[in-house]
């Protein structure tokens, strides 16, 4: 079974989500090829060729693919699928936008956010906000998957020696136009790649208090900074901070939840973290059911004390 993996990239480097998708594709039991669709994307193709386990990189380098518009990339991928058994995409915003269109073009069902590969046509995926795991077997002629990056180890980014083949596609479909992007710049680690994450909830009370309380803790730990959906909906922070089922799915080594009650939607996005620390004044909060360490008390007292102790320990 030969799999085509959609590369997540910025035209010069690969994103870590691609490496997890390569691992999943490799477990299907056949060759793994990567599709790099972009503009002036030779750097991303060169990086893809070095990924362990990849035997070929398909480079579609045209202005139409510069911003990964799904309306342009999906027809390209669907056309290439004549030579492949499976299409594998990271379960990122880009992958979730492109993969369903590929599945529709191929007239097959998509299996979303797989957690494991049980066989060439059998997979597990979360349902009911992650409260149950379904085993799904596909009977379609071709398989279309999105991969939850936190469920698979990342393939080694060095050690491979894949060939690079230039491919063409239908180009600009003419039905969408890239207008612009407002990207958040931060010195802190990106949430999906951070080893430590601290997240704040609505209990912080305001955007000002969120930053006053959470940012020193994040800086002391060298952590990524996240938030619950309630905090985002309340306007404390932008929505790219959101951790949860409708936000970012994370699984860091340490997750610190501050003033987060633990709604199912939030737990679905972080409960696979290796160590979970919860700080909440309500000792019956659902977050304590998944926490390894719980602190019951006023976050406005506990968090500054914790931050001070971490800084003192670091000297």
Secondary structure, DSSP 8 states (H G I E B T S, - for coil): --EEEE--B-SSSB-HHHHHHHHHHHTTSS-EEEEEEESS-HHHHHHHHTSTT--EEEEEE-GGGTT--HHHHHHHHHHHGGG-SEEEEESSHHHHHHHHHHHHHHT--EEEEEEEEEETTEEEEEETTTTEEEEEE--SSSEEEEE-GGGS----SSS---EEEE-------SS-----------SS--GGG-SEEEEE-GGG-SHHHHHHHHHHHHHHHT-EEEE-HHHHHTTSS-GGGBBSTTSB----SEEEEES----HHHHHHHTT-SEEEEEES-TT-GGGGT-SEEEES-HHHHHHHHHHHHHHHH-
